[in-house]
Amino acid sequence: MSEVDRLPAVKQGRWFYGGLTACPVRIVHHYTLYGTHDPEDPPELAADQFAECFYIRYHPPGPHESWHDGGVALSLREAVFLAQRKLGPVVQWDN
């Protein structure tokens, strides 16, 4: 999903690994909800869909060249809650 990684962040900040190590997190706005591409899944899950969505991208501790997938949500508010649920209750947002 390198295309998603090149999109500008609509919200960014830091999450704290182990409560101490600050690591970057960002949410990007996109219009393609990527499917699983698994032929055994129903078509509505397997195929990409045109939909407004928000992808959560983050780095774990240490040096990393690519962003990790933190999930996708259909609204910015839902993406913020999803990021906090996945990365821990303390996420500090810059904007």
Jmol script that loads the backbone (N, CA, C; Angstrom):
load data "model"
ATOM      1  N   MET A   1       0.834  -1.192   0.000  1.00  0.00           N
ATOM      2  CA  MET A   1       0.000   0.000   0.000  1.00  0.00           C
ATOM      3  C   MET A   1       0.872   1.246   0.000  1.00  0.00           C
ATOM      4  N   SER A   2       1.898   1.250  -0.780  1.00  0.00           N
ATOM      5  CA  SER A   2       2.789   2.401  -0.802  1.00  0.00           C
ATOM      6  C   SER A   2       2.073   3.669  -1.265  1.00  0.00           C
ATOM      7  N   GLU A   3       1.016   3.532  -2.083  1.00  0.00           N
ATOM      8  CA  GLU A   3       0.247   4.704  -2.499  1.00  0.00           C
ATOM      9  C   GLU A   3      -0.333   5.420  -1.273  1.00  0.00           C
ATOM     10  N   VAL A   4      -0.828   4.667  -0.331  1.00  0.00           N
ATOM     11  CA  VAL A   4      -1.397   5.231   0.891  1.00  0.00           C
ATOM     12  C   VAL A   4      -0.305   5.946   1.697  1.00  0.00           C
ATOM     13  N   ASP A   5       0.886   5.385   1.721  1.00  0.00           N
ATOM     14  CA  ASP A   5       1.978   5.978   2.491  1.00  0.00           C
ATOM     15  C   ASP A   5       2.431   7.320   1.928  1.00  0.00           C
ATOM     16  N   ARG A   6       2.179   7.564   0.661  1.00  0.00           N
ATOM     17  CA  ARG A   6       2.584   8.830   0.043  1.00  0.00           C
ATOM     18  C   ARG A   6       1.549   9.941   0.223  1.00  0.00           C
ATOM     19  N   LEU A   7       0.379   9.621   0.740  1.00  0.00           N
ATOM     20  CA  LEU A   7      -0.665  10.633   0.938  1.00  0.00           C
ATOM     21  C   LEU A   7      -0.325  11.515   2.140  1.00  0.00           C
ATOM     22  N   PRO A   8      -0.726  12.788   2.093  1.00  0.00           N
ATOM     23  CA  PRO A   8      -0.473  13.650   3.250  1.00  0.00           C
ATOM     24  C   PRO A   8      -1.366  13.264   4.427  1.00  0.00           C
ATOM     25  N   ALA A   9      -0.836  13.439   5.612  1.00  0.00           N
ATOM     26  CA  ALA A   9      -1.595  13.116   6.820  1.00  0.00           C
ATOM     27  C   ALA A   9      -2.660  14.163   7.078  1.00  0.00           C
ATOM     28  N   VAL A  10      -3.846  13.727   7.463  1.00  0.00           N
ATOM     29  CA  VAL A  10      -4.887  14.648   7.917  1.00  0.00           C
ATOM     30  C   VAL A  10      -4.827  14.786   9.432  1.00  0.00           C
ATOM     31  N   LYS A  11      -4.153  13.833  10.065  1.00  0.00           N
ATOM     32  CA  LYS A  11      -3.939  13.873  11.511  1.00  0.00           C
ATOM     33  C   LYS A  11      -2.680  13.062  11.785  1.00  0.00           C
ATOM     34  N   GLN A  12      -1.812  13.597  12.633  1.00  0.00           N
ATOM     35  CA  GLN A  12      -0.586  12.882  12.955  1.00  0.00           C
ATOM     36  C   GLN A  12      -0.188  13.166  14.386  1.00  0.00           C
ATOM     37  N   GLY A  13       0.659  12.306  14.896  1.00  0.00           N
ATOM     38  CA  GLY A  13       1.107  12.473  16.270  1.00  0.00           C
ATOM     39  C   GLY A  13       2.053  11.365  16.668  1.00  0.00           C
ATOM     40  N   ARG A  14       1.987  11.013  17.951  1.00  0.00           N
ATOM     41  CA  ARG A  14       2.861  10.000  18.517  1.00  0.00           C
ATOM     42  C   ARG A  14       2.053   9.043  19.381  1.00  0.00           C
ATOM     43  N   TRP A  15       2.460   7.782  19.343  1.00  0.00           N
ATOM     44  CA  TRP A  15       1.944   6.801  20.290  1.00  0.00           C
ATOM     45  C   TRP A  15       3.142   6.325  21.096  1.00  0.00           C
ATOM     46  N   PHE A  16       2.899   5.744  22.251  1.00  0.00           N
ATOM     47  CA  PHE A  16       3.984   5.436  23.172  1.00  0.00           C
ATOM     48  C   PHE A  16       4.083   3.935  23.409  1.00  0.00           C
ATOM     49  N   TYR A  17       5.100   3.329  22.799  1.00  0.00           N
ATOM     50  CA  TYR A  17       5.357   1.907  22.960  1.00  0.00           C
ATOM     51  C   TYR A  17       5.801   1.647  24.395  1.00  0.00           C
ATOM     52  N   GLY A  18       5.121   0.746  25.067  1.00  0.00           N
ATOM     53  CA  GLY A  18       5.447   0.455  26.458  1.00  0.00           C
ATOM     54  C   GLY A  18       5.210   1.640  27.372  1.00  0.00           C
ATOM     55  N   GLY A  19       4.455   2.619  26.880  1.00  0.00           N
ATOM     56  CA  GLY A  19       4.182   3.811  27.667  1.00  0.00           C
ATOM     57  C   GLY A  19       5.327   4.802  27.701  1.00  0.00           C
ATOM     58  N   LEU A  20       6.467   4.491  27.052  1.00  0.00           N
ATOM     59  CA  LEU A  20       7.651   5.348  27.148  1.00  0.00           C
ATOM     60  C   LEU A  20       8.233   5.792  25.819  1.00  0.00           C
ATOM     61  N   THR A  21       8.327   4.909  24.851  1.00  0.00           N
ATOM     62  CA  THR A  21       9.019   5.199  23.596  1.00  0.00           C
ATOM     63  C   THR A  21       8.059   5.830  22.597  1.00  0.00           C
ATOM     64  N   ALA A  22       8.311   7.098  22.233  1.00  0.00           N
ATOM     65  CA  ALA A  22       7.451   7.807  21.285  1.00  0.00           C
ATOM     66  C   ALA A  22       7.699   7.286  19.871  1.00  0.00           C
ATOM     67  N   CYS A  23       6.606   6.933  19.188  1.00  0.00           N
ATOM     68  CA  CYS A  23       6.666   6.423  17.821  1.00  0.00           C
ATOM     69  C   CYS A  23       5.614   7.167  16.991  1.00  0.00           C
ATOM     70  N   PRO A  24       5.905   7.454  15.717  1.00  0.00           N
ATOM     71  CA  PRO A  24       4.959   8.228  14.906  1.00  0.00           C
ATOM     72  C   PRO A  24       3.719   7.432  14.496  1.00  0.00           C
ATOM     73  N   VAL A  25       2.621   8.148  14.403  1.00  0.00           N
ATOM     74  CA  VAL A  25       1.359   7.613  13.887  1.00  0.00           C
ATOM     75  C   VAL A  25       0.739   8.694  13.013  1.00  0.00           C
ATOM     76  N   ARG A  26       0.063   8.278  11.960  1.00  0.00           N
ATOM     77  CA  ARG A  26      -0.601   9.233  11.071  1.00  0.00           C
ATOM     78  C   ARG A  26      -1.876   8.626  10.515  1.00  0.00           C
ATOM     79  N   ILE A  27      -2.808   9.482  10.150  1.00  0.00           N
ATOM     80  CA  ILE A  27      -4.046   9.070   9.507  1.00  0.00           C
ATOM     81  C   ILE A  27      -4.107   9.793   8.172  1.00  0.00           C
ATOM     82  N   VAL A  28      -4.370   9.035   7.103  1.00  0.00           N
ATOM     83  CA  VAL A  28      -4.461   9.621   5.770  1.00  0.00           C
ATOM     84  C   VAL A  28      -5.858   9.383   5.199  1.00  0.00           C
ATOM     85  N   HIS A  29      -6.288  10.321   4.388  1.00  0.00           N
ATOM     86  CA  HIS A  29      -7.606  10.296   3.758  1.00  0.00           C
ATOM     87  C   HIS A  29      -7.454   9.718   2.358  1.00  0.00           C
ATOM     88  N   HIS A  30      -8.300   8.752   2.010  1.00  0.00           N
ATOM     89  CA  HIS A  30      -8.189   8.108   0.697  1.00  0.00           C
ATOM     90  C   HIS A  30      -9.585   7.791   0.187  1.00  0.00           C
ATOM     91  N   TYR A  31      -9.683   7.457  -1.093  1.00  0.00           N
ATOM     92  CA  TYR A  31     -10.977   7.148  -1.702  1.00  0.00           C
ATOM     93  C   TYR A  31     -11.037   5.733  -2.262  1.00  0.00           C
ATOM     94  N   THR A  32     -10.077   4.886  -1.900  1.00  0.00           N
ATOM     95  CA  THR A  32     -10.125   3.480  -2.281  1.00  0.00           C
ATOM     96  C   THR A  32     -10.064   2.642  -1.017  1.00  0.00           C
ATOM     97  N   LEU A  33     -11.116   1.890  -0.785  1.00  0.00           N
ATOM     98  CA  LEU A  33     -11.158   0.952   0.323  1.00  0.00           C
ATOM     99  C   LEU A  33     -10.666  -0.384  -0.236  1.00  0.00           C
ATOM    100  N   TYR A  34      -9.431  -0.741   0.105  1.00  0.00           N
ATOM    101  CA  TYR A  34      -8.814  -1.927  -0.477  1.00  0.00           C
ATOM    102  C   TYR A  34      -9.473  -3.197   0.043  1.00  0.00           C
ATOM    103  N   GLY A  35      -9.750  -4.109  -0.869  1.00  0.00           N
ATOM    104  CA  GLY A  35     -10.327  -5.392  -0.519  1.00  0.00           C
ATOM    105  C   GLY A  35      -9.243  -6.400  -0.170  1.00  0.00           C
ATOM    106  N   THR A  36      -9.664  -7.593   0.179  1.00  0.00           N
ATOM    107  CA  THR A  36      -8.727  -8.641   0.574  1.00  0.00           C
ATOM    108  C   THR A  36      -8.057  -9.296  -0.634  1.00  0.00           C
ATOM    109  N   HIS A  37      -8.714  -9.250  -1.794  1.00  0.00           N
ATOM    110  CA  HIS A  37      -8.240  -9.891  -3.025  1.00  0.00           C
ATOM    111  C   HIS A  37      -8.157 -11.409  -2.865  1.00  0.00           C
ATOM    112  N   ASP A  38      -8.866 -11.941  -1.889  1.00  0.00           N
ATOM    113  CA  ASP A  38      -8.914 -13.386  -1.653  1.00  0.00           C
ATOM    114  C   ASP A  38     -10.115 -13.949  -2.413  1.00  0.00           C
ATOM    115  N   PRO A  39      -9.897 -14.862  -3.359  1.00  0.00           N
ATOM    116  CA  PRO A  39     -11.018 -15.391  -4.149  1.00  0.00           C
ATOM    117  C   PRO A  39     -12.050 -16.159  -3.326  1.00  0.00           C
ATOM    118  N   GLU A  40     -11.693 -16.551  -2.119  1.00  0.00           N
ATOM    119  CA  GLU A  40     -12.654 -17.273  -1.272  1.00  0.00           C
ATOM    120  C   GLU A  40     -13.545 -16.334  -0.465  1.00  0.00           C
ATOM    121  N   ASP A  41     -13.199 -15.043  -0.430  1.00  0.00           N
ATOM    122  CA  ASP A  41     -14.035 -14.067   0.270  1.00  0.00           C
ATOM    123  C   ASP A  41     -15.193 -13.635  -0.618  1.00  0.00           C
ATOM    124  N   PRO A  42     -16.292 -13.183  -0.021  1.00  0.00           N
ATOM    125  CA  PRO A  42     -17.394 -12.645  -0.821  1.00  0.00           C
ATOM    126  C   PRO A  42     -16.904 -11.435  -1.630  1.00  0.00           C
ATOM    127  N   PRO A  43     -17.516 -11.164  -2.767  1.00  0.00           N
ATOM    128  CA  PRO A  43     -17.067 -10.074  -3.634  1.00  0.00           C
ATOM    129  C   PRO A  43     -16.987  -8.713  -2.935  1.00  0.00           C
ATOM    130  N   GLU A  44     -17.909  -8.441  -2.024  1.00  0.00           N
ATOM    131  CA  GLU A  44     -17.896  -7.137  -1.345  1.00  0.00           C
ATOM    132  C   GLU A  44     -16.696  -6.981  -0.410  1.00  0.00           C
ATOM    133  N   LEU A  45     -16.073  -8.071   0.007  1.00  0.00           N
ATOM    134  CA  LEU A  45     -14.853  -8.007   0.825  1.00  0.00           C
ATOM    135  C   LEU A  45     -13.595  -8.147  -0.026  1.00  0.00           C
ATOM    136  N   ALA A  46     -13.667  -8.922  -1.090  1.00  0.00           N
ATOM    137  CA  ALA A  46     -12.488  -9.218  -1.899  1.00  0.00           C
ATOM    138  C   ALA A  46     -12.097  -8.066  -2.819  1.00  0.00           C
ATOM    139  N   ALA A  47     -13.066  -7.361  -3.360  1.00  0.00           N
ATOM    140  CA  ALA A  47     -12.793  -6.324  -4.364  1.00  0.00           C
ATOM    141  C   ALA A  47     -12.532  -4.966  -3.713  1.00  0.00           C
ATOM    142  N   ASP A  48     -11.682  -4.175  -4.365  1.00  0.00           N
ATOM    143  CA  ASP A  48     -11.505  -2.783  -3.955  1.00  0.00           C
ATOM    144  C   ASP A  48     -12.796  -2.034  -4.233  1.00  0.00           C
ATOM    145  N   GLN A  49     -13.095  -1.063  -3.387  1.00  0.00           N
ATOM    146  CA  GLN A  49     -14.311  -0.275  -3.554  1.00  0.00           C
ATOM    147  C   GLN A  49     -13.986   1.201  -3.515  1.00  0.00           C
ATOM    148  N   PHE A  50     -14.737   1.999  -4.288  1.00  0.00           N
ATOM    149  CA  PHE A  50     -14.625   3.446  -4.214  1.00  0.00           C
ATOM    150  C   PHE A  50     -15.399   3.888  -2.982  1.00  0.00           C
ATOM    151  N   ALA A  51     -14.688   4.412  -1.992  1.00  0.00           N
ATOM    152  CA  ALA A  51     -15.328   4.862  -0.757  1.00  0.00           C
ATOM    153  C   ALA A  51     -14.387   5.818  -0.038  1.00  0.00           C
ATOM    154  N   GLU A  52     -14.948   6.849   0.561  1.00  0.00           N
ATOM    155  CA  GLU A  52     -14.143   7.740   1.396  1.00  0.00           C
ATOM    156  C   GLU A  52     -13.724   6.961   2.634  1.00  0.00           C
ATOM    157  N   CYS A  53     -12.421   6.942   2.916  1.00  0.00           N
ATOM    158  CA  CYS A  53     -11.942   6.180   4.063  1.00  0.00           C
ATOM    159  C   CYS A  53     -10.665   6.813   4.621  1.00  0.00           C
ATOM    160  N   PHE A  54     -10.266   6.333   5.786  1.00  0.00           N
ATOM    161  CA  PHE A  54      -9.114   6.881   6.504  1.00  0.00           C
ATOM    162  C   PHE A  54      -8.238   5.720   6.966  1.00  0.00           C
ATOM    163  N   TYR A  55      -6.999   5.703   6.486  1.00  0.00           N
ATOM    164  CA  TYR A  55      -6.053   4.650   6.838  1.00  0.00           C
ATOM    165  C   TYR A  55      -5.150   5.109   7.980  1.00  0.00           C
ATOM    166  N   ILE A  56      -4.933   4.226   8.941  1.00  0.00           N
ATOM    167  CA  ILE A  56      -4.027   4.494  10.057  1.00  0.00           C
ATOM    168  C   ILE A  56      -2.690   3.849   9.720  1.00  0.00           C
ATOM    169  N   ARG A  57      -1.627   4.626   9.805  1.00  0.00           N
ATOM    170  CA  ARG A  57      -0.274   4.154   9.514  1.00  0.00           C
ATOM    171  C   ARG A  57       0.599   4.494  10.711  1.00  0.00           C
ATOM    172  N   TYR A  58       1.496   3.586  11.095  1.00  0.00           N
ATOM    173  CA  TYR A  58       2.335   3.841  12.267  1.00  0.00           C
ATOM    174  C   TYR A  58       3.686   3.168  12.113  1.00  0.00           C
ATOM    175  N   HIS A  59       4.647   3.629  12.902  1.00  0.00           N
ATOM    176  CA  HIS A  59       5.959   2.997  13.018  1.00  0.00           C
ATOM    177  C   HIS A  59       6.082   2.399  14.406  1.00  0.00           C
ATOM    178  N   PRO A  60       6.552   1.159  14.506  1.00  0.00           N
ATOM    179  CA  PRO A  60       6.907   0.621  15.820  1.00  0.00           C
ATOM    180  C   PRO A  60       8.252   1.204  16.243  1.00  0.00           C
ATOM    181  N   PRO A  61       8.734   0.901  17.432  1.00  0.00           N
ATOM    182  CA  PRO A  61      10.031   1.425  17.862  1.00  0.00           C
ATOM    183  C   PRO A  61      11.158   0.935  16.949  1.00  0.00           C
ATOM    184  N   GLY A  62      12.207   1.724  16.875  1.00  0.00           N
ATOM    185  CA  GLY A  62      13.364   1.367  16.070  1.00  0.00           C
ATOM    186  C   GLY A  62      13.267   1.930  14.664  1.00  0.00           C
ATOM    187  N   PRO A  63      14.321   1.755  13.893  1.00  0.00           N
ATOM    188  CA  PRO A  63      14.332   2.298  12.524  1.00  0.00           C
ATOM    189  C   PRO A  63      13.466   1.456  11.580  1.00  0.00           C
ATOM    190  N   HIS A  64      12.593   2.123  10.841  1.00  0.00           N
ATOM    191  CA  HIS A  64      11.719   1.455   9.873  1.00  0.00           C
ATOM    192  C   HIS A  64      11.573   2.348   8.662  1.00  0.00           C
ATOM    193  N   GLU A  65      11.689   1.751   7.488  1.00  0.00           N
ATOM    194  CA  GLU A  65      11.541   2.519   6.256  1.00  0.00           C
ATOM    195  C   GLU A  65      10.091   2.638   5.823  1.00  0.00           C
ATOM    196  N   SER A  66       9.289   1.622   6.093  1.00  0.00           N
ATOM    197  CA  SER A  66       7.909   1.666   5.642  1.00  0.00           C
ATOM    198  C   SER A  66       6.954   1.751   6.830  1.00  0.00           C
ATOM    199  N   TRP A  67       5.790   2.304   6.549  1.00  0.00           N
ATOM    200  CA  TRP A  67       4.744   2.421   7.557  1.00  0.00           C
ATOM    201  C   TRP A  67       4.058   1.079   7.735  1.00  0.00           C
ATOM    202  N   HIS A  68       3.567   0.818   8.930  1.00  0.00           N
ATOM    203  CA  HIS A  68       2.797  -0.390   9.224  1.00  0.00           C
ATOM    204  C   HIS A  68       1.312  -0.054   9.144  1.00  0.00           C
ATOM    205  N   ASP A  69       0.516  -1.047   8.785  1.00  0.00           N
ATOM    206  CA  ASP A  69      -0.921  -0.866   8.632  1.00  0.00           C
ATOM    207  C   ASP A  69      -1.606  -0.954   9.986  1.00  0.00           C
ATOM    208  N   GLY A  70      -2.319   0.114  10.340  1.00  0.00           N
ATOM    209  CA  GLY A  70      -3.044   0.137  11.599  1.00  0.00           C
ATOM    210  C   GLY A  70      -4.536  -0.028  11.438  1.00  0.00           C
ATOM    211  N   GLY A  71      -4.982  -0.261  10.201  1.00  0.00           N
ATOM    212  CA  GLY A  71      -6.406  -0.447   9.953  1.00  0.00           C
ATOM    213  C   GLY A  71      -6.984   0.679   9.122  1.00  0.00           C
ATOM    214  N   VAL A  72      -8.265   0.563   8.857  1.00  0.00           N
ATOM    215  CA  VAL A  72      -8.973   1.542   8.042  1.00  0.00           C
ATOM    216  C   VAL A  72     -10.337   1.805   8.670  1.00  0.00           C
ATOM    217  N   ALA A  73     -10.798   3.027   8.527  1.00  0.00           N
ATOM    218  CA  ALA A  73     -12.101   3.419   9.061  1.00  0.00           C
ATOM    219  C   ALA A  73     -12.825   4.264   8.013  1.00  0.00           C
ATOM    220  N   LEU A  74     -14.128   4.394   8.172  1.00  0.00           N
ATOM    221  CA  LEU A  74     -14.919   5.150   7.210  1.00  0.00           C
ATOM    222  C   LEU A  74     -15.130   6.600   7.616  1.00  0.00           C
ATOM    223  N   SER A  75     -14.593   6.995   8.783  1.00  0.00           N
ATOM    224  CA  SER A  75     -14.643   8.401   9.193  1.00  0.00           C
ATOM    225  C   SER A  75     -13.370   8.714   9.980  1.00  0.00           C
ATOM    226  N   LEU A  76     -13.020   9.991  10.024  1.00  0.00           N
ATOM    227  CA  LEU A  76     -11.837  10.398  10.775  1.00  0.00           C
ATOM    228  C   LEU A  76     -12.015  10.106  12.256  1.00  0.00           C
ATOM    229  N   ARG A  77     -13.187  10.368  12.778  1.00  0.00           N
ATOM    230  CA  ARG A  77     -13.451  10.102  14.196  1.00  0.00           C
ATOM    231  C   ARG A  77     -13.249   8.622  14.527  1.00  0.00           C
ATOM    232  N   GLU A  78     -13.781   7.754  13.667  1.00  0.00           N
ATOM    233  CA  GLU A  78     -13.627   6.315  13.866  1.00  0.00           C
ATOM    234  C   GLU A  78     -12.146   5.919  13.762  1.00  0.00           C
ATOM    235  N   ALA A  79     -11.398   6.539  12.851  1.00  0.00           N
ATOM    236  CA  ALA A  79      -9.966   6.238  12.695  1.00  0.00           C
ATOM    237  C   ALA A  79      -9.193   6.619  13.952  1.00  0.00           C
ATOM    238  N   VAL A  80      -9.527   7.752  14.573  1.00  0.00           N
ATOM    239  CA  VAL A  80      -8.872   8.171  15.812  1.00  0.00           C
ATOM    240  C   VAL A  80      -9.124   7.134  16.907  1.00  0.00           C
ATOM    241  N   PHE A  81     -10.366   6.694  17.055  1.00  0.00           N
ATOM    242  CA  PHE A  81     -10.688   5.673  18.066  1.00  0.00           C
ATOM    243  C   PHE A  81      -9.979   4.352  17.769  1.00  0.00           C
ATOM    244  N   LEU A  82      -9.926   3.976  16.493  1.00  0.00           N
ATOM    245  CA  LEU A  82      -9.257   2.732  16.099  1.00  0.00           C
ATOM    246  C   LEU A  82      -7.763   2.799  16.405  1.00  0.00           C
ATOM    247  N   ALA A  83      -7.136   3.927  16.122  1.00  0.00           N
ATOM    248  CA  ALA A  83      -5.705   4.092  16.417  1.00  0.00           C
ATOM    249  C   ALA A  83      -5.449   3.971  17.914  1.00  0.00           C
ATOM    250  N   GLN A  84      -6.298   4.596  18.723  1.00  0.00           N
ATOM    251  CA  GLN A  84      -6.113   4.534  20.170  1.00  0.00           C
ATOM    252  C   GLN A  84      -6.342   3.119  20.698  1.00  0.00           C
ATOM    253  N   ARG A  85      -7.287   2.404  20.114  1.00  0.00           N
ATOM    254  CA  ARG A  85      -7.545   1.034  20.546  1.00  0.00           C
ATOM    255  C   ARG A  85      -6.386   0.112  20.158  1.00  0.00           C
ATOM    256  N   LYS A  86      -5.817   0.322  18.978  1.00  0.00           N
ATOM    257  CA  LYS A  86      -4.737  -0.538  18.508  1.00  0.00           C
ATOM    258  C   LYS A  86      -3.399  -0.207  19.166  1.00  0.00           C
ATOM    259  N   LEU A  87      -3.109   1.087  19.337  1.00  0.00           N
ATOM    260  CA  LEU A  87      -1.777   1.513  19.778  1.00  0.00           C
ATOM    261  C   LEU A  87      -1.703   1.879  21.251  1.00  0.00           C
ATOM    262  N   GLY A  88      -2.806   1.892  21.920  1.00  0.00           N
ATOM    263  CA  GLY A  88      -2.808   2.219  23.342  1.00  0.00           C
ATOM    264  C   GLY A  88      -3.628   3.463  23.610  1.00  0.00           C
ATOM    265  N   PRO A  89      -4.007   3.640  24.840  1.00  0.00           N
ATOM    266  CA  PRO A  89      -4.923   4.737  25.160  1.00  0.00           C
ATOM    267  C   PRO A  89      -4.291   6.118  25.057  1.00  0.00           C
ATOM    268  N   VAL A  90      -2.945   6.189  25.105  1.00  0.00           N
ATOM    269  CA  VAL A  90      -2.298   7.505  25.058  1.00  0.00           C
ATOM    270  C   VAL A  90      -1.681   7.721  23.677  1.00  0.00           C
ATOM    271  N   VAL A  91      -2.410   8.419  22.826  1.00  0.00           N
ATOM    272  CA  VAL A  91      -1.889   8.864  21.534  1.00  0.00           C
ATOM    273  C   VAL A  91      -1.963  10.381  21.572  1.00  0.00           C
ATOM    274  N   GLN A  92      -0.848  11.033  21.359  1.00  0.00           N
ATOM    275  CA  GLN A  92      -0.816  12.488  21.342  1.00  0.00           C
ATOM    276  C   GLN A  92      -0.884  12.961  19.900  1.00  0.00           C
ATOM    277  N   TRP A  93      -1.948  13.696  19.581  1.00  0.00           N
ATOM    278  CA  TRP A  93      -2.143  14.199  18.217  1.00  0.00           C
ATOM    279  C   TRP A  93      -1.595  15.616  18.097  1.00  0.00           C
ATOM    280  N   ASP A  94      -0.930  15.900  16.984  1.00  0.00           N
ATOM    281  CA  ASP A  94      -0.395  17.236  16.726  1.00  0.00           C
ATOM    282  C   ASP A  94      -1.466  18.198  16.254  1.00  0.00           C
ATOM    283  N   ASN A  95      -2.398  17.711  15.465  1.00  0.00           N
ATOM    284  CA  ASN A  95      -3.423  18.604  14.883  1.00  0.00           C
ATOM    285  C   ASN A  95      -4.779  18.005  14.981  1.00  0.00           C
TER     286      ASN A  95
END
end "model"
wireframe off; spacefill off
backbone 0.3
color backbone group
